[in-house]
């Protein structure tokens, strides 16, 4: 009996330690979501500035004609998937791949971010054109996107009438996320209404070249935002997983504590019976 009780008490201690780890992981995930959300605000402000510059540059051209709405199907399609780097995120990666399934039909050029997502890609037999690890904190986003856009723009320079889409999760509501798909190329110029007539800006580049560089910068900003949103969503998923794990730990502890009390009571009862029997024999 004593052996069983000591085993249960040892397990209670182990579960308490596990609960502390789960609590710490949940706290880290919460802090990362808050940090990422703050960065998203700044990224969107920067993208808005670039968007205003694109509108100004478009006004300098007689007929840009680059809204991308009537583009013919492209011979190459690049798909960027932003997945999780670490575990304990539930079905996060599977949901990203499921949302991207229509885009992954055929043989697209797959740009994948996230080591956990690479495992899912291998299970689903998707070949990777380019891959890298997902960020562990917001400060790494620019470095990741720099490598991604270097590979992406190199492909765009070679492929005729390319299409590029990015698929990533984004936080929504109170503690949940959804997976969205955004087209990057052909670039949608219609998003930027021409500014009212005013003084023309002074340029040091031809308008066509300036517009092309601004578009590249805007795509970079979109990708940095997508990475930051995916990073936040991954940690939202981890928060949910840790909440579920915490509930399981609580239930397990309640069960173990009840079992230890029962065993302790049985042990006390046995000792009383033994003492009473010894007293009668004496």
N, C-alpha and C positions, 0 to 999 in steps of 0.2 A: 504493500500500500504506500509506504514511504517513498519507494522508488517511483511509483506512478505520480505521486504528488509533486516530487521534485522535478520530474520531466515536464509536467504541466506548468509549473512555476517558471522553469527555464524557457519554455516556449512563450509564456506571457512576456518575459523580458525581451525576447527576440522580436516579438510582434510590436512591442512598444518602440524599439529601435527602428523597425521598418516604418512605423507611423511617423517618426521624426523625419526620416528621409523623404517620405512622401510629402510631408508638410513643407520641407525645404524646397523640393522640386516644384511644388505648386507656387510657393512664394517667388521663386526665380522666374517661373513662366509668367506670373502676373506682372512682375517688374519689367520684363522684356516687352510685354504687350504695351505697357504704358510708354516705355521708351520709344518703341517703334512708332506709336501713334503721334508722338511729338515730332519725330523726324518726317513723317508723312506730311504734316502741315507745312513744314518748310520746303519740302520737295515740290509740293503743289504750287506754292507761291513762286518758286523758280520756274516751273513749267508754264505758269501763267505769263510770266515776263517773256519767255521765249515765244509763246503763242502770240503775244501782242506784237513782237518783232516780226514774226512770220506774216501777220496781217499787214504790217507796214511794208514789208518787202514785196508782198503780192500786189499791193497798190501801185508799185513802180513798174509792173509788167503789163503790157497791153492786154494779154489774154493768157494767164498762166495755164488754164485748162488742165489742172492736175488734181481734180477732186477724187479721182480713183474710183468713182462710182460705176463707170461703165467699162472697167478694165476687163480684158479677155482672160479666160483661165490661164494661169501661169504654168510654164513647163516645170518649174521647181516650186516646192512649197516647204518652207522651213517652219517648224513648230517648236516653240520654246516652252518647256514644262518646268515649273518651279515646284520642287517637292521638298520633303523634310530631310534634314541631315541626321537627326537623332531619333531614337525610338520613343516609346511611351506616348504615341500620338494617335492611338486608335487606328481607324481606317482612313486617316488623312490622305495618304499617298494613293490608295486605291480610288478614292473619290476624285482626285485630280486626274488620274488616268482614265477613269470612266467618263468624265466630262470631255476629255480630249479625244475619246475614241473615234468620233467621226473624222477628225483631222488626221488621225494616225492610220487611216485606211490607205493602202498602197505603200509607197516607199518615200515618205517625206524625209527631209533632212531634220533629224531630231536633235535639238539642243537641250540637254537635260542638266538641271541644277539640283543637287541633293543626293547623297550616297544611298539613302534609304529608297529613294525613287529609282535609282539605278538597279536595285535588286528587283523591284517590281517590273522594270523594263525587261530585265533578263527573263523573268518568269513568263512574260507575255510575248517574248521573242521580238522585241523592238530593237533594231540596230541603232547605235548612237553615233551621230556625226561629231558631237562635241559634248563634253561633260565637265563639271566642276563641282566642288563642295558648296553647300549652302552656308550662308553667313551664320556665325555664332553670336554676333552682336552688331548693332546698326553701323558702327564705324567701318565695317568690312564691305558694305554694300557697293560703294563706288569702285573699289578694287575688283570685285566680282563682275560688275557690269562692264568695266573697262575690258577685261578679258573676253567677255561674252560679245560685246559689240565689235571688238577687233576681228573675231572669227566670223561674226555675222556680216559685217560690211565687206570683208574679203569675199565671202560667198556672193553677196549682192553684186559685187563688181564683175563676177563671172557669169552669173545666171541671167537668162533673158526673161524679162517680165516676171520677176520673182514675187511670191507672196510670203508674208511672214505673219504668224500669229503667236501670241503668248497666252498660255493658260496657267492660271494661278488662283489660289484661294485668297479670300479677303474677309476680314471680320465684318459681321453684320449684327445689328441688334445688341442684346445683352448677353455676351458670352457665347456667340455661335459664329459660324462662317459659312460662306458659299463659294463655289468655284465659278470663275468667270473666264470668258474668252474674249480677247481684244485683238483686232487686226492692227498691225503696225505698218505693213506694206501690202498693197499700194497705199500711200499716205493720203489721208482724208483731209484735203485742204479746205473742204466746205465747213469745217469746224471753226474756221477763223474768219469772221465777217470783216470786210474791208473797213478801215477806219474812216471817219468823216474827212472830207477834203481839208487839208491844212498845208503847212509848210513842208516841203519834201525834205527828208533827212539827208545829211551829207554822207556820201558813201566813199569807201576806199576800195570796194570790190564791185565788179559787175553785179547787177541785181540778180541774175540767174545763179551765179556762184554763191552770193550771199544767202539766197533762199535755200539752196541745197545744203549749205553748212548749218543753217538754222534748223532745217528739218532733221538733220542728223543729231543735233544737240537735243531737239525735242524728243526724238526716239530714245536717246540715252536717259533723259529725265523720266520718260514713261517706264522704262525698264527698271530704273532705280526705285521708282514708286512701287512697281509690281513686286520687286524683291522685298521691299520693306513691308508691304501688305502681306505677302506670303509668309514672311518671318513672323509677323504678328499672328496670323491665322494658325500657323504651326503651333505656336505657344498657347493659343486659345484651345486648340485640340488637346494639347498636353494638360492644360488646366482641367478640362473635362475628364480626361483619363485619370488624373490624380484625385479628383473629387470622387470618382467611382471607386478608386483604390482605397481612399480614406474610408468610405462607407463600408467596404469589405473588411478593412482592418478593424473598424469599430465593432462590426458584428462578430468577427472572430474573437476579439478581446472579451466581449460580453459572454460569449460561449465558454471561453477558457476560464474566465474568472468564476463563472457559475460552476464549472467542473471542478476547479480547485477548491471552492468552498464545500462542495459535496464530498470530495475526497478527504478534506480536512475533518469534516464532521464525522465521516465514517471512521477515520483514524482515531478520533477522540472516543467515539463509541466503542471501538475495539479495545482501547486501553482501559476504559471503564469496566467493560465486561471481564477483561483479564484480571483487573484488580479485585473485582467482586468475586470471581472464581477463586482467586488465591486466598482471599479472606475466609471463604467458606471452608477451604481445604485446611487452613490453619486452625 
